[in-house]
């Protein structure tokens, strides 16, 4: 159980409160001045702070301490101790973020009701933070392909710094997983990871959501930037951030502080910023839709997250991972993938990338045929039906060619597909298609196919093909 820090300039009061709480099984610490209070909080944030408004012979009064705690340790509930003549100030403290107030002289039953409620709030906040951290650390990076390893190598280089990272790549490729990987392996791993969904937020409400607000009726309401204090704020699809908000975020990055909407006080924050986009931000700048200064502030370390089609080798691993996750989290059958299903998955088109694969696996498990291997016929689309029927549908162009040219075109397309499926690995391709490695090399050369371990395969230009045929 987290302890309770009791701060009062009257020794008798703080010791009385401590005795009452310890009789109820709580652990307490005591402070008589603002300096002692801040030293205790900095050494170890308490589960609850019981704070007198007036602290004689101290640099800070209770309101000053409250503001500092709400800024630096927003998860710590603060219960204000107020004398009879200070009720208005106590109410003002509630608007500054205090959990509740207790009036002197104490009614012990009332004191314990407030303390129990506040400690329950503290416990729930700690559990919520722990769940968020567990979610971050369980955001696994799955893959073995060259493109995937190159990306992880770049992520590992930035984890220990505080530099701003810009993740680029198509929708569904796993940019948020990459951001969570950076956070989970950084020195901020115990801090929050807060996602700002720039595309899904109403533009007119974005500033309130980010910066929070202050109103006479509701007092202080924290925004996402305050929630991210000490951790990471992740701007998902930052190109969709409204132009007016872009200017204010730029100022936050420069000053590390901001004002809540309707507020007057400056709020200081310690943040690491990670952003992502599936758009060409330089084109957005040229079209006057994105601020160039903000781009340069966010794009300190650019990292590209590859599409699923650039890492087809990883499809079996990812599919198995999603099968395991569906089994653990939803109780769906723990199935395996047949060789034919794997081959079909690796040759399909994936415009939705990893997200599309995850959804497909879940759909197959929900609608599937028992608990055995997943067969090619269970996969959606024309390709699966064609595989089940054992036939090949000729494209219009192929059907009009003479046999020799049609055979070459088919062989070229087939081998391109298989080489890309295996990430440019000639040995694995040769094994799958049933050819000797040297024979496959000769066949590729005669068809004008150029291979690369990084890029897979492509059809050679005319001059390359002529050179290969000589």
C-alpha positions in Angstrom: 0.0 0.0 0.0 1.4 3.4 -0.9 1.9 5.8 2.0 0.2 9.1 2.9 2.2 12.3 3.3 0.8 14.6 5.9 1.9 18.3 5.7 0.9 20.7 8.5 2.9 23.4 10.3 1.3 22.4 13.6 3.1 19.3 15.0 0.1 18.3 17.1 -2.2 18.2 14.1 0.0 16.2 11.8 0.8 13.7 14.5 -2.8 13.4 15.4 -3.8 12.7 11.8 -0.9 10.3 11.5 -1.9 8.3 14.6 -5.5 8.0 13.4 -4.4 6.8 9.9 -1.8 4.4 11.3 -4.5 2.9 13.6 -6.4 2.2 10.4 -3.5 0.4 8.8 -2.0 3.1 6.7 1.7 4.1 6.5 2.4 7.8 6.9 5.2 10.4 6.5 5.2 13.8 8.1 6.4 17.3 6.9 6.1 20.6 8.7 7.3 23.0 5.9 7.0 23.3 2.2 10.7 22.4 1.8 10.2 19.2 3.8 7.1 18.4 1.8 8.8 18.9 -1.6 11.8 16.9 -0.5 9.6 14.0 0.6 7.6 14.1 -2.7 10.8 14.2 -4.8 12.3 11.3 -2.9 9.2 9.1 -3.5 5.7 10.4 -4.6 3.1 9.4 -2.0 -0.1 7.6 -2.6 -2.0 10.6 -1.1 -1.0 14.1 0.1 -2.9 15.6 3.1 -2.0 19.3 2.9 -2.7 22.3 5.1 -3.4 25.5 3.2 -1.5 27.7 5.5 2.1 26.8 6.3 3.8 29.3 8.6 7.5 30.1 7.9 7.5 28.3 4.5 8.5 29.5 1.1 5.3 28.0 -0.5 1.8 27.9 0.8 -0.6 25.0 0.3 -1.9 26.3 -3.0 1.6 26.7 -4.4 2.4 23.1 -3.4 -0.9 21.9 -4.9 -0.1 23.5 -8.3 3.4 22.0 -8.3 2.1 18.5 -7.4 -0.6 18.6 -10.0 2.0 19.7 -12.6 4.7 17.2 -11.7 2.8 14.3 -10.1 -0.8 14.6 -11.5 -1.7 11.1 -10.3 -1.2 11.9 -6.6 -4.6 12.9 -5.0 -4.4 16.0 -2.7 -6.7 16.4 0.3 -6.7 20.0 1.6 -6.9 20.8 5.3 -8.8 24.0 5.9 -9.6 26.1 8.9 -13.2 27.4 9.3 -12.4 30.8 7.8 -10.7 29.3 4.7 -13.6 27.5 3.1 -13.6 29.8 0.0 -9.9 29.1 -0.4 -10.5 25.4 0.0 -13.1 25.5 -2.8 -10.7 27.4 -5.0 -8.2 24.6 -4.3 -10.7 22.0 -5.6 -10.8 24.0 -8.8 -7.0 23.8 -9.0 -7.2 20.0 -8.9 -7.5 19.1 -5.2 -9.4 15.9 -4.6 -11.4 17.2 -1.5 -11.0 19.2 1.6 -11.4 18.5 5.4 -12.4 21.3 7.8 -10.7 21.8 11.1 -11.5 20.7 13.8 -11.7 17.2 12.4 -14.6 14.8 12.6 -12.7 11.5 12.6 -15.5 9.6 10.7 -15.6 12.3 8.0 -11.8 12.3 7.8 -11.7 8.5 7.2 -14.4 8.6 4.6 -12.4 11.2 2.6 -9.1 9.4 3.1 -10.5 6.0 2.0 -12.1 7.5 -1.1 -8.9 9.3 -2.0 -6.7 6.2 -1.4 -9.1 4.2 -3.6 -8.7 6.8 -6.3 -4.9 6.6 -5.9 -5.0 2.8 -6.2 -7.1 2.9 -9.3 -4.8 5.5 -10.9 -1.7 3.3 -10.1 -3.4 0.2 -11.6 -4.4 2.1 -14.7 -0.8 3.3 -15.1 0.5 -0.2 -14.6 -1.9 -1.5 -17.2 -0.8 1.1 -19.7 2.8 0.2 -19.1 2.1 -3.5 -19.5 0.3 -2.7 -22.8 3.4 -0.8 -23.9 5.9 -3.5 -23.0 3.7 -6.2 -24.6 3.7 -4.3 -27.9 5.9 -6.9 -29.5 7.8 -6.4 -32.7 7.4 -9.5 -34.9 9.6 -10.2 -37.9 12.9 -11.6 -39.3 13.0 -10.0 -42.8 15.8 -7.7 -43.9 13.5 -4.7 -44.1 12.1 -5.4 -40.6 15.6 -5.9 -39.1 16.8 -2.7 -40.6 13.9 -0.7 -39.1 14.4 -2.3 -35.6 18.1 -1.4 -35.8 17.1 2.2 -36.4 14.6 2.1 -33.5 17.2 0.7 -31.1 19.5 3.6 -31.9 16.9 6.2 -30.8 15.5 4.5 -27.7 18.0 5.9 -25.2 18.0 9.4 -26.5 15.3 12.1 -26.0 15.3 13.0 -29.7 12.0 13.5 -31.6 11.2 10.8 -34.1 9.0 10.9 -37.2 7.7 7.5 -38.3 6.6 7.3 -41.9 4.9 4.5 -43.7 1.5 3.4 -45.1 -1.6 3.0 -43.0 -1.7 -0.2 -41.0 2.0 -0.9 -41.3 2.6 -0.7 -37.5 3.8 2.8 -36.9 2.2 3.0 -33.4 3.7 -0.4 -32.5 7.1 1.1 -33.5 6.4 4.2 -31.3 5.5 2.0 -28.3 8.7 0.0 -28.9 10.8 3.1 -28.6 8.9 4.1 -25.4 9.1 0.6 -23.8 12.9 0.5 -24.3 13.7 4.1 -23.3 14.4 5.6 -19.9 10.8 6.9 -19.9 9.3 3.3 -19.9 7.8 3.9 -16.5 6.1 7.1 -17.7 2.9 7.4 -19.6 2.4 6.8 -23.4 -0.3 9.1 -24.6 -1.7 8.9 -28.2 -3.1 12.0 -29.9 -5.3 10.8 -32.8 -4.9 13.9 -35.0 -7.2 12.4 -37.7 -10.0 11.4 -35.4 -10.2 14.6 -33.3 -12.7 17.4 -34.0 -10.6 20.4 -35.0 -12.6 22.9 -32.9 -12.0 20.8 -29.8 -8.4 19.8 -30.4 -6.8 22.6 -28.3 -9.0 21.8 -25.3 -8.2 18.1 -25.6 -4.4 18.8 -25.9 -3.9 21.6 -23.4 -6.9 21.1 -21.0 -9.1 23.9 -19.9 -10.1 26.0 -16.9 -13.7 27.1 -16.2 -15.3 28.7 -13.2 -17.8 25.8 -13.1 -15.5 22.8 -13.4 -12.1 24.3 -12.4 -9.0 22.7 -13.9 -9.3 19.9 -16.4 -6.1 18.4 -17.6 -5.3 17.8 -21.3 -3.4 15.0 -23.0 -0.1 16.9 -22.8 -0.3 17.1 -19.0 -1.2 13.4 -18.9 1.9 12.6 -20.9 4.2 14.6 -18.5 7.3 12.5 -17.8 6.6 10.1 -20.7 5.9 10.1 -24.4 3.2 11.9 -26.5 2.5 10.2 -29.8 1.0 12.4 -32.6 -0.7 9.8 -34.8 -1.2 11.0 -38.4 0.2 14.4 -37.6 -0.5 15.8 -41.1 -4.2 16.0 -40.0 -3.5 18.4 -37.2 -5.4 21.7 -37.8 -3.2 24.7 -38.9 -4.0 26.8 -35.8 -3.1 23.9 -33.4 0.2 23.3 -35.4 1.3 26.9 -34.4 0.6 26.2 -30.7 2.3 22.8 -30.7 5.3 24.4 -32.3 5.4 26.9 -29.3 5.1 24.1 -26.8 8.1 22.3 -28.4 10.1 25.5 -28.2 9.1 26.5 -24.7 8.1 23.2 -23.1 5.2 25.0 -21.5 1.6 26.1 -22.5 -1.6 27.7 -21.1 -4.8 25.8 -20.7 -7.8 27.1 -22.6 -9.3 29.7 -20.4 -6.4 29.6 -18.0 -3.7 32.1 -17.1 -1.0 30.0 -15.5 1.8 28.5 -17.5 2.0 24.7 -17.3 5.4 23.1 -17.7 5.7 19.7 -19.2 8.6 17.2 -19.7 7.7 15.3 -22.9 9.3 13.2 -25.6 7.5 13.6 -28.9 7.0 10.8 -31.5 5.0 11.5 -34.6 3.7 9.5 -37.5 2.3 10.1 -41.0 1.4 8.2 -44.1 1.6 11.4 -46.2 4.4 13.3 -47.9 4.8 16.1 -45.4 7.1 18.1 -47.8 4.2 18.1 -50.3 1.8 19.2 -47.6 4.2 22.0 -46.8 4.3 23.1 -50.4 0.5 23.1 -50.4 0.4 25.3 -47.3 -1.3 22.6 -45.2 1.6 21.9 -42.8 4.0 24.3 -41.1 7.6 24.0 -42.2 9.0 25.0 -38.8 6.9 22.3 -37.1 8.0 19.7 -39.6 11.7 20.5 -38.9 11.0 20.3 -35.1 9.3 16.9 -35.4 11.5 15.3 -38.1 14.7 15.2 -36.1 15.1 11.4 -36.7 13.0 10.1 -39.6 12.4 6.3 -39.6 10.5 4.4 -42.3 8.1 1.6 -41.3 8.0 -0.9 -44.2 4.8 -2.0 -45.8 3.7 -5.7 -45.4 4.5 -6.3 -49.1 8.1 -5.2 -48.4 8.4 -7.9 -45.7 6.4 -10.8 -47.1 8.8 -13.3 -45.3 7.3 -12.1 -42.0 3.7 -13.0 -42.9 3.8 -16.5 -41.4 5.3 -15.2 -38.2 2.8 -12.4 -37.9 -0.2 -14.7 -38.7 0.9 -17.2 -36.0 1.3 -14.3 -33.6 -2.2 -13.1 -34.3 -3.6 -16.6 -34.0 -2.0 -16.9 -30.5 -3.3 -13.5 -29.5 -6.9 -14.3 -30.6 -6.7 -17.6 -28.7 -5.4 -15.9 -25.5 -7.7 -12.9 -25.6 -10.9 -14.2 -27.2 -10.8 -17.9 -26.7 -10.8 -18.6 -30.4 -9.3 -21.9 -31.7 -5.5 -22.4 -31.5 -5.0 -23.3 -35.2 -2.0 -23.7 -37.4 -1.5 -22.6 -41.0 -1.2 -25.2 -43.9 1.7 -24.7 -46.3 -0.8 -23.8 -49.0 -2.4 -21.1 -46.8 1.0 -19.7 -46.1 1.9 -19.6 -49.8 -1.3 -17.9 -50.6 -1.0 -15.3 -47.8 2.5 -14.5 -49.0 1.4 -13.8 -52.6 -1.8 -11.8 -51.8 -2.0 -8.1 -52.1 -2.0 -6.2 -48.8 -3.1 -2.6 -49.2 -4.1 -2.5 -45.5 -0.8 -4.0 -44.4 -0.3 -5.6 -41.0 -3.7 -4.4 -39.8 -5.4 -6.1 -42.7 -3.6 -9.4 -42.0 -4.6 -9.2 -38.3 -8.3 -8.6 -39.3 -8.1 -11.5 -41.8 -6.7 -13.9 -39.3 -9.4 -13.0 -36.8 -12.2 -13.4 -39.4 -10.9 -16.8 -40.4 -10.8 -18.0 -36.8 -14.3 -16.8 -36.1 -15.8 -18.2 -39.2 -13.4 -21.2 -39.6 -13.9 -24.9 -40.1 -13.1 -26.5 -36.7 -9.7 -26.5 -35.0 -7.3 -28.1 -37.5 -5.0 -26.4 -40.0 -6.2 -23.3 -41.8 -6.5 -24.3 -45.5 -6.2 -22.0 -48.5 -9.9 -22.4 -49.3 -10.8 -20.6 -46.0 -9.0 -17.5 -47.0 -11.2 -14.8 -48.6 -11.2 -13.6 -52.2 -11.0 -15.0 -55.7 -7.4 -16.2 -55.3 -8.5 -18.7 -52.6 -11.3 -20.0 -54.7 -9.0 -20.4 -57.7 -6.5 -22.2 -55.5 -9.2 -24.6 -54.3 -10.3 -25.3 -57.8 -6.7 -25.8 -59.0 -7.0 -23.5 -61.9 -5.2 -20.4 -63.2 -7.1 -17.5 -64.7 -5.2 -15.8 -67.5 -5.1 -12.1 -67.7 -6.4 -10.5 -70.9 -2.9 -9.7 -72.2 -1.5 -13.2 -71.4 -4.4 -14.9 -73.2 -3.6 -13.1 -76.5 0.1 -14.1 -76.6 1.6 -17.0 -78.6 2.5 -20.0 -76.3 6.3 -19.3 -76.1 5.8 -15.6 -75.1 2.9 -16.5 -72.8 5.1 -19.1 -71.1 8.0 -16.7 -70.6 5.6 -14.0 -69.2 4.0 -16.5 -66.8 7.4 -17.8 -65.7 8.7 -14.2 -65.2 5.6 -13.2 -63.1 5.7 -16.5 -61.1 9.4 -16.2 -60.3 9.1 -12.5 -59.4 6.2 -13.4 -57.0 8.2 -16.2 -55.3 11.4 -14.2 -55.0 9.6 -11.3 -53.5 7.7 -13.7 -51.2 11.1 -14.9 -49.8 12.6 -11.4 -49.6 15.1 -11.9 -52.5 16.5 -15.1 -51.0 17.5 -17.2 -54.1 18.2 -20.4 -52.1 14.8 -20.5 -50.4 13.1 -19.6 -53.7 14.9 -22.4 -55.6 14.0 -24.9 -52.9 10.3 -23.9 -53.0 10.0 -23.9 -56.8 12.0 -27.2 -57.1 15.0 -26.0 -59.1 18.8 -26.1 -58.5 20.1 -22.7 -57.4 22.3 -22.4 -60.5 19.5 -23.4 -62.8 17.3 -20.7 -61.2 20.0 -18.1 -61.7 20.2 -19.0 -65.4 16.4 -18.9 -65.8 16.2 -15.5 -64.1 19.0 -14.2 -66.3 17.2 -15.4 -69.5 13.9 -13.8 -68.3 15.6 -10.5 -67.5 14.8 -10.6 -63.8 17.2 -8.7 -61.5 17.3 -9.8 -57.8 18.4 -8.0 -54.6 18.3 -9.2 -51.0 16.9 -5.8 -50.0 14.5 -5.1 -52.8 13.4 -8.6 -53.8 13.2 -8.8 -57.5 12.2 -6.7 -60.5 12.1 -6.9 -64.2 15.3 -5.6 -65.7 15.4 -2.6 -68.0 15.8 -3.3 -71.7 19.6 -2.7 -71.7 20.0 -4.9 -68.5 18.0 -7.7 -70.1 20.1 -7.6 -73.3 23.2 -7.7 -71.3 21.9 -10.6 -69.3 21.0 -12.6 -72.4 24.5 -12.2 -73.9 
